[in-house]
Amino acid sequence: METLKHWTRDWKYPTTLLCIYGFFSTVKPLEPFLIPFLTGPDKNLTIEQVTNQIFPVWTYSYLAVLVPVFLLTDWLRYKPVVVFQCLVLFSTTAMLLWCNGVLEMQAMQFTYGVVTSCDVAYFTYLYSVVELKHYLKATSYCRTAQLLGYTVGSVLGQILVSFELMSYDNILVFTLVLTGIALIGSILLPMPKTSMFFHQMRSARGETDGEGHVGTEEDIQSDGQKGGVELDGAKRQQQIPEVSAECDNTSAKSSKTGRTNESNLDFLQCFSSRTLLVWSAWWALATCGYNQTVNYVQSLWDYVEPSSNFTVYNGGVEALSNLFGAAAAYGIGFSSADWSRWGEVALGALSALEGGALFAMVFSANIWVCYCGYIIFKSLYMLLITIAMFQIAAGLNMERYALVFGANTFCALVLQTIITSVVVDSGGLGVDIVTQFTVYGTYFSIIALIFFLSGLYTTMCRKPETETQREYPEEMFKAEDDAQIIIGTKF
């Protein structure tokens, strides 16, 4: 019994539960076959309805709720948002199973936008209950759990569909069971006592239990009982004067104001660095194009080779793209390249390859070329986003990294919303899928040209920018920590 109590107070306990949640919530066998499911006899929707009316709702809802969810996540101390995300994911799967028609599917996409916006709670929760020295291992475990979940879901979906072991409806029922297991894991997570912005008091004092656990409500209560500091109401009033309470209130208000001003100053200081600004700009631009490509690639595949006439291998392709992308991103961690000098040139050159892969998918009219082009495109993005994360995160403390991450994600979503409303949405141009991917290929080609020319100018005409000494150098992120990043796709 004592061993169990000790384990529940160790950093491995919340990490294990979070890994369970991360795995089961990302196993989605139907996701690679969403277009065949929606356009098939189950839902009987047209490809134009799915592409131009249903899918754009996800982008709009994601942008609309991102900022409120980001603030609520910190204020509620992460766990309630993790549980809420699982509940909304369960309802999204249920709506996909039992609802029909364009309006119902649009509502489903709205709820999935809420699910995606809650992704921020996954790792911020982890960093609130795990001590700094265990960040690397804990992050690696949770990233691996997510990647494994996506890969297992894709492979499992391919097997179930190819061998006709389950119908699409039964696959969704199976997904509901998996989501239920994830919900149990999220409920069992211990409640953090601290957060990055709204609840900093304990972490600011540096109070940890010495075993890698920063502090949960249960820890605080048990520590208080052991130290004999629990008093009844009368004794507490006798020992703490009213003047002291007023001073505490004033101090708390000034502390909150100070933290707000400090956050604003941190935000401005972060983007005062040209290096960080360049990598953040690429992050936002490329993530926008990546999300658009991943969200609508199944429509292109179905156009090139209709699923009614061909045994689709979408699940296998998604699994391979995840594995190749993770391998490429992990391998870059062993590179000795001077990214501060050659980073912009690499961004330009590899972004050009991404654009070339998209053009090959569009103009080849061959499903196997489309599959290979998608694997190349996704692998290159995973590689570059890992380098970008390392360049941005190196030397930043967690609060500053969260600010930069949030700003980059928000900018990417704003750009994505503009492209969706103008190019994809039926209320805008509402172009066909071939024209859409021609636009995406051109988009990445422009990104490549801008960063390649900028990189050449920086390399030839200027000395490499020296790295400014930043605060908290001990909180550096290794590149392989973020090697397995998975951006939310259409569900």
N, C-alpha and C positions, 0 to 999 in steps of 0.2 A: 504493500500500500504506500509506503514511504517512497519507494522507487517510482511509482506512478505519479505521485505528487511532484517529485523532483523533475520528472520528464515533462510534465505539463507546464512547469515554470521555465523550462529550457527553450532556447530559440528554435529547436527542431520541431517542437509541437505545433506552433502556428504555421511554420513553414510546410510541414507535412499536410496539414489540413488545407492550406492554400494550394498546394500542388494537387491534392485530390479535387478541389474545386476547379482549378485551372484545367485539369485533364478532362473531367467529365462534362464541363460546360463547353468545351471546344470540339468534342466528338460529334460531328454533324454529318452523318452519312449522306443525307439528301442534298447538301449544299452544292456539290459539283453537278448535280442533275436538276437544279432548280428550274431552268428554262424548259427542259423536256417535260417536267412535272406540270408547270403552269400552262404550257401550250398544248399539252396532251389531253386525252379524254377526261382526266381527273378534274381539271379546272376549265378547260376549253376556252382559254384566252388566246388572242392573237399575239404574234411577236411584236407588233406595233404597240399594242396596249401595254404589254409588259415593259418594253423598252422606253416608250415615250410618255407613259402615264403613271405607271406603278413604281418603277425603280427610282425616278427622280425624287420621290417623296422622302426616301431615306436620307439623301443629301440635305434637304431642307430641314428635316427634323433634327438631324445630327447637329447642324449649325445652330438651330434655335435653342437647343437645350444644353449645349456644351458648357457655356459659361456658368449658368445656374448650377448645373451638376458639379462642376469643378469646385465651386465655392461651398456647396452643400456637403460635398465629400469630405472636405477638411473640417467643416463646422460640426458635422455629425460623427467625425472620427472614423471614417472609412467603413467599418463593418456593416452598419445599416445600409450603406449604398451597395456593398457587395451582395448582401441578402436581397435587396431590392432588384439588383440587376438579374439575379437568378430567377426571381419571381416573374419579372417582365419577359425574360427569355422563355420561360415556361409558357406564358400566355401567348407569346409570339408564335411558338411552335404549335400551340393549340389552335390559334387562328388560321395558321397555314393549313392545318389538317381539316378543320370543320367549316371554314368560311369559303364563300365563292363570290365571284364578281369583282369588278374593278375597284369599287369603293371599299369593300372589305379587305382586299389585298393592299390598297393604299394605307388603310389603318394598320395592317400588319407591318408594313414598311415603316410607318411612324414609330411603332413600338420598338422595332429593331433599331431605329436611330437612337432611341433612349438607351437601349442595351449597349450600343457601341459607345455612347458618350460616357457610360459608367465604367469603361475600361480603365480610366485613370485611377480608380479605387484599388485595383488589383495590386500594383507594386507600391503605391503610396501606403497602403495598409501594411505591407511587408516591412517597409522601412520604418514604420512607427512602432513595431513590436520587436524588431531585431536590432541588436547593437551593431555599430559601425564595422567592427572587425569581422562580422559574419555576413556583411552585405554581399560579398563576392559569391560565396557558396550559396546563400539563400536565393540570390538573383538567378544564378545558374540553374538551380533546381527548378524554380518556378518557370523560367523560360523553357527549359527542357520539357516540363510537363505540358505546357501549352503547345509546343511544337509537336510533341508526341500525340496529343489529342487531335490536332488538325490532320496529321499524317494518318493516324489510325482511322479517323472518320472518313478520309478520302479513300483509303484502301478498302475499308469495310463497305463503303457505299458502292465501289466498283465491283466488288465480289457479289454483293447482294443483287445488284442490277444485272450484271453480266450473266450470272447463273440463274436469274429469276427466282431467287430464294425468298424474296419478300416483295410485296407490292410497295408502291410509293407511300400509301397510307400506313401500312404496317411499319415501314421504316420511320415514319414520323412518330408513331406510337412508341417505338423503341427509343427514339430520341427523347421523348417525354420521360421515360424511365431513367435514362442517363442524367437528364436535367434534374430529376428528383433526387438522385444521389448527390449531385453537386449542391443542391439546396441544403441537404443535411450537413454536408461539409461546411458550408458557409455559416449555418446557424451555430455550429460548434466552435467557430473561431472565437478566441478570447477578445474582449472589448479593449481597444487601446485606451490609455489614459491621456496620451499626448497626440498632437498633430503638428503639421509644419507651420501653420500660421495662427490658428485661433486658440490652440491649447498647447502652448510652448513651455509652461512654467516648470514642469518636472524635467524635461529634457534640457532646458536652459541651465538648470542647476547641475546637470550632468549626473543625475541620480539613476544608476542602474544597479541591478542586483549582482553584478560581478560575473554573471554567467551568460551574458549576451542577451538578456531580456530587458528591454528598455522600460517596460512598465505597463501593466493592465490594471483595470479597476480592482480585480481580485488581489493583485499584488499590493496595491496601495492599502487596501483594507486590512489585509493580513499583517503587513508591516506595522500598521498603526496599532493593531491589537497586541502584537508582540512587544512593542515599545511602551505599552501602557499609556497611550495618548488618547484613548477613547474616553470622553467625559460625557456626563449627562448635560442636559440643557442648562440647569442652574449653575453647576460648577463652571461650565464654559463661559457663562456670562460674568461670573465672579472673577475669572482669571484674565479675561480679555476686556479691557476698557473700551468704552464706546469711541473714545478718541482714536484708539488704534484701528478700529473698524473703519472710521471715516478716512483715516490715512491710507488704509488698504484700498478703499474704493477709489480714492484719488490716484493712488499709485497704479491701480489696475487700468483706469481710464488713460492715464498718461502712457502706460506701457503699450496699450492697444494702438494709441495714436503714433507712438514711436515705431511700433512694428509696421504700421501702414506706410509711414514715411520711409522707413528703411527698405521696405519692399519696392516702393516706387524708385528709390535711389538705386537699388540693386538692379532693377529692370533697365534703367538708363545706362548704368555702368556696363552691364553685360553687352549691350548692343553698341557701345562706344568703340569696341574692338573691331577692326576691319575684318580680321580673320573669322571671328565669330559671326559677323554680319553676312559674310560671303557664304559660309557653310549653312547658315540658317536660311538664307534666300534660296539656295539650292534645295534644302530640305523641304521648304514650303512648296516650291514650284514642282519638284519631282513627285512629292507625295500626292499632290493634286492630280497629276497625270497618271500616277500609279493606281490611285483609287478608281479613277474613271475607267482605266483599262481593265482592272480586275473585276469591277462591277458589271461590265457589259461584254466581257470576252465570250461568255457562253452564248450570247445572242449572235456574235460573229461565227462561232463554231456551228451553231444551228443553221445559220444562213449558208455557210460553205458546204456543210454536209448535214442535211436535215436528220434529226434523230429518228424520225419515222422510217428512214431508209438505211440507217447505219447504226451499228452497235457502238455507242459512244464510249470513249475511254477518258471522260473528263476527270473521274476520280483518280485514276492512275497518273494522269498528267499533273494534277494538283499535288499529289503526294511527291512525285519526282521533283517538281519545281520547289517545293518546300525543302526537300533534302539537299538538292543542288545549291539552293540559295543559302541554306545554313552552312553547308560545307565551304562555299566560297567566302562567306562572311567570317567563318571561324578561321580559315586559312590566312586571311589578310592580317590576323592578329600576329602572325609570325613574320610579317613583312618588315623590312628595315628601311622602307622608302621614306624620304623626307616629305611628308604630306604638306607641311607648311610651305614648301617651295613648289612642289609639283602637284599639289592637290587640285587646284583649279583646272590645270591642263587635263588631269585624269578625269575630273568631273565632265569636262567638255567632250573628251574622246569617248568615254564610256556611255555618256548620254546620247552621243551620235549612234553608237551601236544599238542602244535601246530604240531609237527612232527607226533605224534600219530594220530591226526585228519586227516592229509594228507594220512598216510598209510591206515587208515580206508576207506577213499574215494577211494583209488586205489584198494584195495583187497576185498572190500565188494561186488562189482558188483551190488549194489542196489542204485537206484537213490535217495531214501529217506535218506539213510545213507550218501550219497554224500552231499545232501542238509544240513543235520544236521552237518556234519563234517565241511562244509564251514562256517556255522554260528558260530560254536565254534572257528574255526581258526581265522576268521576276528575279532570276539569279543575279543579274547585274544591279538591279535596284537594291536587293538585300546586301550586296557587297558595298555599294556606295553609301547606303544609309548607315551602315555600321561605321564606316570611316567618318562620316559626318557626325555621328553621335559621339565618337571618341574625340574628335577635334573640338566639339562644343563642350562636352562634359568634363574634359580633362581640367582639373583645377577648380571647378565650380562646386560649391557646396550644394546640398540637396535642395534648399529653398530656391537658389538661383537656377538650378537645373530645371526645377518644376516650372518656374516662370518662363524660361526660354522654351521648354517643351510645349507649354500651353500656348505661348504666342505663336510658335511655328505651326502647331496643329490648327489654331484658329485661322491663321492666314491661308493655310492650305485649303481649309473648308470654305473660306470666302471665295477663293479662286475657283474651287470646284463648283460652288453654287452658281457662280456667274456662267461658267461653261455649261453646266447642266441646264440652266434656265434659257440660255441662248441657243445652244446647239441641240440638246437632247429633248427637252420638254416639248410636249405638243403645243403648249402655249407660246413657245418661241418658234424657232425654225423647224424643229421636229424632224431632223434629217434622218435618212436611213442609216443602218449600222455600218455600211461600207464607208460612207462619207464621214461618219463619226470617227472611225479609226484612222482615216486619212488625216483628219484634224489632229488626232492625238499624236500621230507620227510626225506631223509638221510641228506640233507643240514641242516635242522633245528635240527636234532638229534645231529649233530656235534656241532652246535652252543650251544645247551643245555649242552652238555658234557663239553665244554670249560668253559662256564660261571659258571656252577654249581661247578666244581672243583676249579675254581679260587675263587668263593665266599666262599666255605668251607675253603680254605687256608687263605683267608683274615679274615674270622670270627674267626677261631680257633687260628691262629698263630700271628695275628696282632691286635693291638688296632684299633678301628674304626677311620678312617681318619677324622681329625677335619676339619671343613669347613674353608677354607681360606677366610678372609674378602676381598670381592671384591668391586670394585667401583660401584657407583650408586645403592645402595641397594634399593632405592625407586622404581626402575624400574623392580621389580620382577614380573614374570608371575605366575598366579595361574594355577593349574593343569587343572581346568575345562575350562580355556580359550581354550586349545587345545584338549579338550575331543572329539571334533567332527571332527577331521581331516579326510579328505577323500583324498586318493591318486588317481590320475588320472588313469582311466582304459581304456581299448580299446573302441574306438568309431567306 
